[in-house]
Amino acid sequence: MEYSPLCHSLHAFCSSPVKKKLVLLSIMFLIWVYMLYSCVGYCSTMPSSVADGYRAKEPGSAVGRRTEGGRMDVVSRLLAAPQPWEDVESDYEEPSIRTAASRDLLNNELDADRADEWDEARGAPPRAPQPSAMSSFSNGSGSKKLPQAIIIGVKKGGTRALLEFLRVHPDIRAVGAEPHFFDRNYDNGLEWYRDLMPKTLEGQITMEKTPSYFVTREAPARISAMSRDTKLIVVVRDPVTRAISDYTQTLSKKPDIPSFESLTFKNRTTGLIDTSWSAVQIGIYAKHLDNWLQYFPMEQILFVSGERLISDPAGELGRVQDFLGLKRIITDKHFYFNQTKGFPCLKKAEGSSKPHCLGKTKGRTHPNIHPEVVQRLRDFYRPFNMKFYQMTGHNFGWD
Ligand SMILES: Nc1ncnc2c1ncn2[C@@H]1O[C@H](COP(=O)(O)OS(=O)(=O)O)[C@@H](OP(=O)(O)O)[C@H]1O
């Protein structure tokens, strides 16, 4: 046999039992690292219910770092592994949104006041898969489907709370991020959209929420072209409070913006309201609804009261489950009222044993607005609200 100095030194090294063990341990460690690496790669293709626990969110943070191609690097993925219950806000981008177009999505999200959604996303609750999702995970069954139900609005209405509550239902699978497909990303095509969705099994409903759809002129025709049977959910809230909430969000990002008062009026002396300001415009619900009714019958649209979602979450969730044709699984047993937050929270988030409230950017303190300005806005919205009550057959009690 040819003499090899390498073989010789290896033989000499391995001859001692302690060193043998060391070599064995090193090999085991390498195998473990390899398995971990493979698993992380695999997890990124899991349905969102599973992957949610491993999602990274805030752009720029270590947890959300992405490579040039949009994929998260391995270190980021590992860092994104479930942190012991960070305060979660959920308007974030899912790891699954990582096509070139998702960069636009990210940029779009960061512009104007939608940036809020990113700020609040710091880590998702670790989410163990539900039994159905687990079987889908383990045998690779299930498929991505276009959503059968969409929360289309309204911005600052309570849409995130509704989606997070609905995700507790085992027959609902929802994409956590706002895809903005029917407003900003429509050119990417339906396959791009479908690819964002989590895998579902027969009987499970795929959902997403993008509150800006409600005020997007093209959205009704586009959703109808995808499927005329799509169920639409709108969370509505007193338009005056909604406008202040909207302004508060913008203010938190851009502290130098003009006062609420000066943005509200075209002319302060005449008291003429500036309806071109989006914070005012979004609250003219009757006008936006009219656009939807050109494409969808009223029976296909459910209106959830943003106020009742806070005062009686189980009651509103009951209506939503009925509307979706699901068994009423989410009940008052799932909620508790968190005094500190001032909101109902989940006793157990999906797949976790710990309580879960929305993050710090939900329930920001609103600035004090002069009562006269509030009154002027109330007067402005009143006829539109009345029209809206008439159209929906429901008095939301904002006046
Ligand atoms: N359970 C629970 N927890 C926390 N917050 C709750 C909840 N239910 C409803 N809300 C209200 O939701 C408001 C934010 O609405 P959205 O989630 O639709 O906002 S966004 O458009 O997605 O940015 C948010 O508005 P602000 O209070 O003005 O921040 C909340 O009042």
The ligand as a MOL file (V3000), in Angstrom:
LIG
                    3D

  0  0  0     0  0            999 V3000
M  V30 BEGIN CTAB
M  V30 COUNTS 31 33 0 0 0
M  V30 BEGIN ATOM
M  V30 1 N -58.7210 43.5670 18.8620 0
M  V30 2 C -58.1600 44.6780 18.3790 0
M  V30 3 N -56.8960 44.9990 18.7070 0
M  V30 4 C -56.3370 46.1290 18.2320 0
M  V30 5 N -56.9360 46.9850 17.3940 0
M  V30 6 C -58.2030 46.6940 17.0360 0
M  V30 7 C -58.8460 45.5450 17.5120 0
M  V30 8 N -60.0820 45.5240 16.9800 0
M  V30 9 C -60.2010 46.6160 16.2400 0
M  V30 10 N -59.0710 47.3360 16.2760 0
M  V30 11 C -58.8740 48.6010 15.5600 0
M  V30 12 O -58.1870 48.3300 14.3450 0
M  V30 13 C -57.7130 49.5910 13.9210 0
M  V30 14 C -56.7190 49.3710 12.8070 0
M  V30 15 O -57.4470 48.9290 11.7010 0
M  V30 16 P -56.8120 48.0570 10.5490 0
M  V30 17 O -56.2390 46.8230 11.1180 0
M  V30 18 O -57.8530 47.8820 9.5240 0
M  V30 19 O -55.6610 49.0080 10.0360 0
M  V30 20 S -54.8610 48.9070 8.6530 0
M  V30 21 O -55.6940 49.5410 7.6250 0
M  V30 22 O -54.5760 47.5100 8.3870 0
M  V30 23 O -53.6410 49.6950 8.9140 0
M  V30 24 C -57.1580 50.2210 15.1630 0
M  V30 25 O -57.2950 51.6090 15.0240 0
M  V30 26 P -56.5720 52.6510 15.9980 0
M  V30 27 O -57.1300 52.4250 17.3730 0
M  V30 28 O -56.9310 53.9780 15.4900 0
M  V30 29 O -55.1290 52.3510 15.9200 0
M  V30 30 C -58.0320 49.6490 16.2840 0
M  V30 31 O -58.9110 50.5620 16.8430 0
M  V30 END ATOM
M  V30 BEGIN BOND
M  V30 1 1 1 2
M  V30 2 1 2 3
M  V30 3 2 2 7
M  V30 4 2 3 4
M  V30 5 1 4 5
M  V30 6 2 5 6
M  V30 7 1 6 7
M  V30 8 1 6 10
M  V30 9 1 7 8
M  V30 10 2 8 9
M  V30 11 1 9 10
M  V30 12 1 10 11
M  V30 13 1 11 12
M  V30 14 1 11 30
M  V30 15 1 12 13
M  V30 16 1 13 14
M  V30 17 1 13 24
M  V30 18 1 14 15
M  V30 19 1 15 16
M  V30 20 2 16 17
M  V30 21 1 16 18
M  V30 22 1 16 19
M  V30 23 1 19 20
M  V30 24 2 20 21
M  V30 25 2 20 22
M  V30 26 1 20 23
M  V30 27 1 24 25
M  V30 28 1 24 30
M  V30 29 1 25 26
M  V30 30 2 26 27
M  V30 31 1 26 28
M  V30 32 1 26 29
M  V30 33 1 30 31
M  V30 END BOND
M  V30 END CTAB
M  END
